[in-house]
Amino acid sequence: MPKVLILDHELMDVIKMERILKAASFEVSTLTGPYGILAKFDYEKPDILLFNPDMPNADSDALLATIMNAPSMQHMIIIAICCGDPAAVEDYCLDQNLHGFYMKDEGFDGFLAYLSNFVS
């Protein structure tokens, strides 16, 4: 199974996603802030990044640019995990060339089914 890195400041959401993924045999690592993210990538080498672009004290656009331009990370699937206006999130994902987005405020019942679209 793919290795997933969850980057989200909302701890309860991180715990929910981690439980769902581990129950489905994914390898999961988490960060609740952007500090140390590049070292975490180098160590964990995730296949999928679940990324909340609305984290406080984070320049999400700069972080994404760094991640997407690193040669070792160019094949990683990056999915925004957000709350709010789905149309605005979709526009953001298109602008940033992300692979997709999942709206957390709709609950996590369909989370695993959604991720299955990116896992072979």
N, C-alpha and C positions, 0 to 999 in steps of 0.2 A: 504494500500500500504506500501511497505517497506520504511524504513528510510535510506537515503543515506548520506554518508559523503564524500565530495570531498576534496582531499588533493592535491593541485597543485599550483605551484608558478606562473603560466601563467594566470593572472587575466582575460583576455578576454575569454580564454577557460573555466574558471570556470563560468563566467557569462553565456556563451552559454549553458553549460551543466545544470546549475541551472535552466535556463528558460525552457529548454526542459523537465526536470524532473518535475518541478512544474506544467507545463501545463498538464502533464500526471498524476497529483495528487500524486506524490511522496512527502514525507517529505524530505527536503534537508537542510543540514548544510554544511558550507564550512570552509576551512582553507587554507591560501596561504603560509604557512610555517609549519615546524614540531614542533615549540615551542608550548607547551601546549596540544599536541596531546592526551596524556593519560588522562588528565583531561576532554578533549572534548569527548573522548570515554566514560568515566564514566558518564558524564552528558547526552550525546545524545543517547548512546546505539544504534549505527547504525546497520542495517542488512547488508548493503553493503558499502564497502570502495572502492572508485575510487581513485587510488593512482598513482601519477607521480613519478617514481623511479629516475628521473633525476633532482630532485630539488637541487639547490645549497645549500651548508651549511647543508646538511642532510646526515647522514649515513643510506641510505635506507635499507641495509641488516640488520643492527642492529635494526632499527625501526620495520621492518617486523618480525624479530625474537621475539621482545618484544610483538608485537601485537598477533602473532600466538600462543605464549605460555601462554598468559593470559587466565585463565579458562572462563571468561565472554565473550571472543572474539573468541572462537574456532569455533563457528558456523557461523561467519561472512563470507560473500562472499567478496573476495578481487580480484579486477580487476585492472591491470595496465592500465593506460591511457598514451600513449606515442607517440612520433614521431621518425622517423628514419627507421632503417632496421627491417622489420617484423620478419625475421628469428632470428636475435639477441634478439629481444624482446621475441619471443616465447621461445628461449633457457633460457633466464633469468626467465621467468614465470615458466617453468618446474623445473629449479633449485631451485626456491623459493617456489614451491608447491602452486602457485597462481591459482585461478579458471579460469582466462582468461586474455585477453588483448584487448584493443581497440586502433587502430591507429588513433590519432587525426588528423594527416596530410592528411587523406583521407576525412576529413570533418565530419560534425555531422548529415548528413541526415539519416544515418543508425544507429545512436547511440541508440535510443529508441528500435528499433527492436533487436539490439544486446543484450541490457539489458533484454529484455523479455525472453531470454534463461535462465536467472537465477531467475526469479520471477514466483512464482506459482499462 
